[in-house]
Amino acid sequence: MRPFKRAGRIGAALAGAALIGGQMTGVGFAEPAPVSVPTASLDGLEAEMGRALFEKLWVAAPSSTKGSDGLGPLFNARACSNCHQGGGRSRLPDAGGAEDISAPLGTVVKFAGNDGHARFGLQLQDRAVTGLAGGAGGLAPEGALALRYQMEAVALEDDTQVSLRRVMPEIRGEAAEVPLAALSLRVSPPLFGVGQIAAIPEAEISAQADPDDTDGDGISGRVAEAFSPELGRVALARFGWRSDAVTLKDQTAQAFFVDMGLSSPLFPDPQGDCLSCAGMPHGEDAGLRDGREVSASTLDLVVRYLTDLPVTIGAGGDENEGAALFAQAGCGACHRAQAYSNGARPYSDFLLHDMGADLADGGGAEWRTTPLWGLGASGGDAGGSAGGGYLHDGRALTILEAVLWHGGEARAARDRVAGMTAAQRAALVDYLGSL
């Protein structure tokens, strides 16, 4: 059994408040991108080793560089940092008048279902190592991903006009046969604060669940569960756009496996997500790296590095108009504003919510509540007004656009924002950009 199949889904400091990221909070916006700099809890050697492994470019096997081979045979990137540049989210390019554009690194297509596609696996791999099959042409990628944008005008209650960008994936090549309804487009999520997210007690997340909406507030978030290769059992999941990974180590090993085709102790198939690559060269060596392409020690160092990436925030606070509007709109029903017991305030309940038809794709309409901390730092401007890359597929160019795409359980909150004055919406966006 391919191991990832078994792991498929089952079901600023703030004024007068605790630091938003507990003891792992960076303040202000600086260069280089502060989200890529670990906190002082890592010693210098660990920090440098973890960063080096995060930025390491893997190569195809067989290679004389035994500590770096095993890439693919099919893959999407050669390094973690290819998709998580500076620890942040990936962004989609402007169309520039073109009818379609090539997808940048960090943008991938998932195939619907726990086991993915019967022929192409869990994810479209748009790159392949050369010289393994097919003679001089090498092994062919499963397909190329292009993006097509469709603009939709929305009029708010004060007659303000907002243009929303819908992103539609288009696959060319061998995997073009897969219908759009079976695809899920994803951009790479930001990594800052993942260590603090991992430290939130399960009971505190579970206590917020109300799957049957027993309190009648229209919000029916439910706990996500998945199989954890690290724990060897099904448990509460909190990582990923749909909370399909239980622990940070699970998520990191999945990324090595699916995005780069690298085996590890948690995902031991050296062929990665390629269903037709059995018998092809790999980088496993019984005398090196625990026999896996990514050894237990390598995986631990990368996870340790990610665990210590701090949250970077602006200088916003709770005592302002934007914070009051955030509460009045009902955003905090899912984007919980209260700190957890470990001191972190990620502005998320980490539950799955039905977000409506406009955000639904081949994987359904349920999404994990996205943490809002560091929103401005990861989005571009310190005020969070531009930069793009918001939402799971990167469609929203501004924070306001991201809000206006909300539907389902969040429809009432979205409509309250649409009903605000222009000045009120600006105050709300400024507040969100300061988190």
N, C-alpha and C positions, 0 to 999 in steps of 0.2 A: 504494500500500500504506500502510495506517495504521501509523505508526512504532512504536507500542507492540506491535503484533503481531510485528514483526520482533524485538522485544526479549523475546519470551516465554521461559519457562524451558527449558533443555536438560538436561537431566538432572535523726583518727586516724592517721595514718600507721601502718603495720603494724609491730608490735614485731619488731625483728631482720630486717626484710624491706624490699624496695624499695617506694616509694610505689605504691599499687595502680594509679594512672593515670599512672605515670611523672612527668614534670614538669608534668602538668595535673591535679593532685589537689587538691581542696578538702577540708578536714577539718571534721567536725562538722555539725550541723544548724542552720540559721539562717534567718531571714526577711529579705528575701524569698527565695523558693526559689533556692538558690545554683546550681542547674543551669541557670538562665537567664542567668547572669552570665558573660560570656566572660573568659578569662584575660588577663593583661597583654601577651601577645604580639600582640594587636590594638591598634593605636593608637586613641585616643579617637574619632576621626571614623569610622573603619571600623566600630568596635563599634556606635556609635549608628546608622549607616546600615544595617548588617546587621540589628540588632534592629528598626529601623523597618520594614524590608521584610518581616521575619518576622511582624510584627504588623499589617502593612498590610491594610486591608479593600479588596478588589477590587470593582468595580462592572461592571454590564452595559454593553455597547456598543450603540449609539453614545453617548458621553458627552463632556461638555466637559472632563472630567479625563482627558486623553489618556494620561497616564502610569499610570492605574489602571484602565482599562476593558479588557474582554475576558472577563469572568467568564462561565463556562458555554459554551453555553446550558444544559447540565445540570451540576450540581455537588453537592458534599456540604458544603463549607465556603467561607467568604469569605476566610479568612486561615490561614496556617500555624499560628498560635498558637491558633486555635479548637480544634484537635485536640490540640496539644502544649502545653497550658497549663503554664507554668513549665518547659518542656522535658521534662516527665514523661509518663507513660503516662496514657491515659484510663481512666476507671473506670465500671462499670455501676452504676446506682442500685438501691437496695433495692426489692423488689417492693411493699412496703407493703400486702400482702394482695391486690393486684390480680392477676388471672389473667394479664395481659400488660401490658407497659409500653413506652413509646416509647424507641427507642434514642437515647442522647445523642450529641452531636458527638464525633467521634473513633472512633465505632463504625460499621463499614461491612461490607458483604457483597461478597465477591469471587465471580465466577462461575468454575466449574472449567474448566481447560484453558488452554493457552498463549494462545489467541485469545479466551477468554471465551465469552460467549453470542452466538449468531448475530444476535440482535435487540437485546440490551441491552448488549453490549460486555463490558468487563472487570470492571466494578463497578456495583452498583446506585447510581444517583444519585437521592437523595430530595429534591432541590431543583431548581428551574428558574427562569430569569429570566422576567419577565413581559413581555407586550406584543409577543412575537415571532411567535406563531402562535395560531390558535384564537380569534381575536377578543379580547373582553374577558377571557376566562379565561386567556389567556396560554399559554405552553408548559407542558405537564403534566410533573411528575416521573415517573420510571419506576415508582415505587412508594414506599410508606412501610414502614419497617422497625420491627417490634415484636419484643420479646423475651419468651420464656416460660421460666420457671425450673422445674426439676424437682429436688427435693431427694432425695438418696440417702444413707442411713445406712451407715457403715462401722465395724466393730468391730475395734480393734487387738488385738494379742496380750495386752495387759494389761487387756483389757475396756474400755479407753477408747473412748467413742463419738464419732465425728466425722461431721458432716453435710456432704456434698459437694454443691455446686450445679452442676447441668448447665444450660447455656444453649442454648436452641434458637431460631434466628431464624425469624421469620414475616413474609413479605412480603405486603403488601396493595396492591391497585391493579393496574396493568397487568402488572407482572412477577410476579404471584402464581402464574402458570402454571409457574414454574421449580420443580422438585422440590427438597426439602430436601437430597437426596443430592448435588446439584450446587452447593451453596452452601458458602462458607467465611467464617465470621464472624471479624472482626479488630477489635481495639482498637489505637489508635495506640501505638507503642512509645516508650519513653523515648529521648531524644536525647543525654544526657550521654555523653561519652567517644567519640563517633563519629569524631572526628579521630584519636584514638589507635588505634581499630580500623582505620581506613583506612591507618595507617602500619605495620601488621604485615606483614612480608614474606610474599608468597604461598608461598614455599618452606616457611616454618615451619608454615603451615596445612596444606599438602599432605602434609608429612612425617608428620602425625598420622593420616592416612587409613588405614583398614584395611577396605575394602569387602567383602572375603571372609572377614573374621575369621580371618586366618591364625594369629593367636596364641591362638585359642580362648578368649578371655576373655568372649565373648558380646557384645562391642561391635564394630559394623561400620560406623562412620561413613564417609561418603564426601564428597568434594569436590563442591560445587555449582558449576555453570557456567551462564552466561547471556550473551546478546549485550549488549555495552556500547555504547550510542550514542556515548559520549564517546571510547572507544578505537577504535570501528569494527570490533570483532572479538569473538569469544567468549573469555571469560576467567573465572578463578575469581571467584565471587560470594560476598559476605559480609554484605550488608545485606538487611534484611527478615526476617519471621518464617520464610520458607522460603528465604532467601538467593537472591532473584530479582533483585537489583541488584548490579552489579559495583563501581561507584564511588559515593562520596557524591554526586557531581554527577548521576550517573544516577538515584539514588534521589530526589533533590530535584526534578529535572525531571519524573520520573514523577508525583510528588505534585502538582506544579503542573498537570500534564496531566490526570490522572485525577480528582483530588479537586476541582479548581477549573476545569477546562476551559480552561487557559491554555497557549498555545503558547510554545515556546522554541526556541533553535537545535538542541537535541537531540530535541525532539518538536514538529515544525513544524505540526501540524494545529490550526488555531485553534478547531475545533469540539470538541476534547477527545475524550472517550470516547463522545460521542453519535454513533450510527451513522446517524441520520436527520436530521441538522442541516445538511447541505450547503446552502450558499447563505444561511444565516442571518447576521445582523450579527455582526461580530467586532471585536476591538480592534487588529488588525494595521495598521501604517501604514509604508509604505515610507520615509517621512522620519523616523521615530522608532524607537528601541529595536531597531535592526538589522532592522526590519520585523516583529519578533515581539512578542507581547503581554508576554512576559517576556524582556527583552534579555539578551545574553550578560553584560553588566556587572552587571545585577540578579541573575542566577543566580549569578554568581561571588561577589557580596557576601553572599548568603544562605548559600552553601556555606562561605565563609570564616568567617562568624559561627558556623555549626554546628560547623565544624572545631575551633574554639577553646572550645566549651562544656566546662568541666572535669568531672571525676568527683568527686562529693561522697560522702564516706564517714564512717562513725562512728569510734569509737575502739577497734574490735576488733583482735585480733592473732592470730598463728598459734599462740602458745604457750598454748593453753587447751583445755578439755575439748571444746568445740564443734568446734574445728579438728580434733582427733583423731578425733572421731566422724564428721566429714565424710569424712575419709580412710578410716576403717574401713568405712563404708557403701559405698564405691566411687563416691561422687558425682564425685570428681575424674577418673574415667575419661573423662567428657565435659566436665564443668565444670573444665577444666584449671586447677590452682592455681598452676602455675609462671608466672613472668613471661616475656613474649616479649622479643626482643632490643631492642625500643624502650623497655623498662621497664614496659610496661603489663601489668596482671594482671586481665583482664576476667572470668576464670573461665569461659572458653568455648574450645572447640576450633574453632568456626565451621564444623563439619561438619554434614551432614544425618544424622539418626538416625531409625530407626523407633521411634516412641513408643507404639505399640500402638493397639488399636481404640478405646479410650475417648477418645483425643485426635485420632482420625482424623476427617476431614470430606471434603467434595467434592474437595479437593485432594490427598487421600491421608493417610498416617500419618507421613510424614517431616517433621521440623521441624529447623531450625537450633538448635544448642545456645544457649539464651538466656544472654547475659552476666549474671553475678550481681552485678557491682560496682554500688554505689549502690542495692542492693535495699531496704535499710531506708529510705533517703532518699526513694525514689520510691513506697514502699508505704504510708507513713503514719507510724506510730510509729517512733521511733528504733530500737526493738528489732525492728521488722519484723513484729510480731505481728498487725497489722490495717491496714486501708486499702484492701485489695482491688486488683483490676485485674491480678492475676497470671495468667500463661499467655496464649496468643495471643488468646483470646476473652474474657479478663477474668473467667472463671468463679470462680477461686479467691479467697476473701476473706482468707485467711491464707497464710503461707509453707508451713505444714504441709499445708494443703489442696492447694496446688500440687504438693508432693512426692507426695502420695497419689494424684494423678491419673496419675503416671508409669507407663508400661507398656512393652511391647516390650523394647528393649535395656536400658531402665532399670528393668525389673521387679525384678531381683534387689536393686538398691540401694534401691528403694522398700520391698521387703519387709524389708530389714534395719532401715530406719527404723521401720517398723510394729512390729518386734520389740523395739525399745528400751523402756526404762522411761520413764515420764512425765518424770522429771527429765532423762534423757538427751536426749529429744526437745526439751525446753525449752532445754537447753544448745546443741543444734544450731541451733535456730531463732534463738536469741540471736546465735550466731556469724554465721549467714547475714544477719541483720538489721544486722550491723555492717560488712558488706563495702562 
